[in-house]
Amino acid sequence: MTISVRNSAGARGGDEHRPALLEALAGRRPTRTPVWFMRQAGRSLPEYRALRAQAGASMLDACLRPELSASATLQPVRRHGVDAAVLFSDIMVPLRLAGVEVRIEPGVGPLLDTPVRDAAQVRRLVSRRYGEAERAGTGAAGVALDGAAGVAAVEAAARGVVAELGTPERPADSAPGALSPRARAGLAESRGGAGWTPLLGFGGAPFTLVAYLAEGRPSRDHLAARTLMHADPDAWDRLMTWAAHLTGAFMATQVRAGAAAVQLFDSWAGVLPAADYREKVAPYSALALDVAREAVSPTTGRVAPAIHFATRAGHLLPELHRTGADAVGVDQCADLAQAGRQLGDRPVQGNLDPALLGAPWQVLARGVDACLEAGRAAPGHVFNLGHGVPPHTDPDVLTRVVARVHGSQSWERTALAGWDGQA
């Protein structure tokens, strides 16, 4: 399979009325470095924990309840003033929408009762289609959702978020509803001069989805997936092509509902040698991005730019570049400045070590500054962690990091004062 390379980066030249995230992804230098955090909507926030406890839903069912998903998506924007809202969902959701029996066990991760490891199992699986599950989950009030209803729920959540965060045609100059001072401060900081905050959609890369399908659970070495890759190339091609279309369609759903950018997560690509990734994985990641680019965001009227992030994949950065992603995410194990020089024309995202979030502020601040300096080696830089926010992170630390990245402490003082945990 050959890689089809398309990307959505525009011409150089700044636009102060466009969100900083979109400027950076286009390879430009906005007036401030944009920042968001992987897993920013999640267990580090007390308001998120309260929301989940009140809902009483499993993780995957929570993702298919629009009001819950939208509320969780907005929480870190209101609290921290980050430059993007990331839709509260999970990379396993499209599998559910296709009728795959998968669940997420707290403290363990995704689990499947029947792993997919041979040609016959692959043939049965790839007959399933996105949005055609007989039962995808349970909505509010215990209502059963089929695949089409699940897709509609994802769309509704995304639209609800965009309605609050604004669009170029309808800037959200003031936050709607009764919000706390901190929430108003965070939203105002997030919107910046553009007057609106972009929603970031996402999906799991084909290899990561297939790794879970083949193992049936999280794994350190993903031996079952790697074995199938070499033992049955035809079955591998069918399975990876199916996964690429599935996750691409999931990202396209979010874009059509208003997401202005997307990120493709490859959590497990780092276990692969560069040659295997290049020949047997990268073409399918490129396909997933191409499927996502079949959608146009009504928020921007454009194809959504894409970030491709993989963990422990410093040896794969040139290959991630060649998938056609508009920007490449870098984890904490790689040198960000070197990555910027190596990738040439591609913006980078990353790569503060999440461990620093638990260090004394002086140590963390030096790490933030070093990351910002390293990001100058690339044509554009989106500040992020090298991995997701650890669950036990003090959320006020993240707020201070955002303020330091933005170079402004005035809103931070407002945001940190009088927070009552309410939106």
BELKASUL-V327859 format. One record per pair of residues at least 6 apart in sequence whose C-alpha atoms are under 6 Angstrom apart, sorted by the first residue. I is the first residue (numbers start at 1). J is the second residue. Records with the same first field share a line. If there is no record, write none. Layout:
BEGIN
I = J  J
END
This chain:
BEGIN
2 = 283
3 = 283
5 = 324
6 = 324
7 = 324  325  326
8 = 305
9 = 26
10 = 26
17 = 193  194
18 = 194
19 = 194
20 = 30  34
21 = 34
24 = 380  381
27 = 347  379  380
28 = 380
29 = 380
32 = 406
34 = 83  382
35 = 82  83  382  383  384
36 = 82  83  84  384
37 = 384
38 = 388
39 = 388  389
41 = 72  73  76
42 = 48
43 = 49  391
44 = 391  392  393
47 = 421
61 = 137  138
63 = 69  89
64 = 150  153
65 = 139
66 = 153  156  157
69 = 88  157
70 = 157  161
73 = 86  87  88
78 = 183  186  187
79 = 183  186
80 = 186  399
81 = 186  187  189  190
82 = 190
83 = 190
84 = 197  198  199
85 = 199  200
86 = 199  200
87 = 201
91 = 203  204
96 = 136
97 = 130  131  133  136  147
98 = 128  129  130  131  132  133
99 = 133
102 = 111  112
103 = 110  111
104 = 110
110 = 217
111 = 216  217
112 = 216
115 = 213  214  215  216
116 = 213  214
117 = 214
119 = 235
126 = 242
130 = 246
131 = 147  148
132 = 147
133 = 146  147
134 = 146
135 = 145  146
136 = 145  146  147
137 = 145
138 = 144  145
155 = 257
158 = 257
159 = 257
165 = 196  197
166 = 172  196
167 = 196  299
171 = 195  196
172 = 195  196
173 = 195
179 = 423
182 = 415
183 = 423
185 = 415
191 = 197
198 = 260
199 = 259  260
200 = 259  261  262
201 = 254  259  262
202 = 251  262  263  264
203 = 247  251  264
204 = 264  265
205 = 264  265  266
206 = 240  243  244
208 = 266  267  268
211 = 225
214 = 224  225
215 = 224
229 = 236
244 = 284  288
245 = 288
248 = 288  291  292
251 = 292
252 = 292  295
255 = 297
256 = 295  297
258 = 297  298  299
260 = 297  304
261 = 304  305  306
262 = 306
263 = 306  307  308
264 = 308
265 = 309
266 = 310
267 = 310  311
270 = 311  312  313
274 = 316
286 = 323
293 = 303
296 = 302  303
305 = 326
306 = 325  326
307 = 325  326  327  328
308 = 325  328  329
309 = 328  329
311 = 331
314 = 334
327 = 346  347  348
328 = 348
329 = 348  349  350
330 = 349  350  351
331 = 351  386
332 = 351  353  386
336 = 374
337 = 374  375  377
340 = 377  378
341 = 377
347 = 378  379  380  381
348 = 381
349 = 381  382  383
350 = 383  384  385  386
351 = 384  385  386
352 = 385  386
353 = 385  386
354 = 385
356 = 364
375 = 381
403 = 409
END
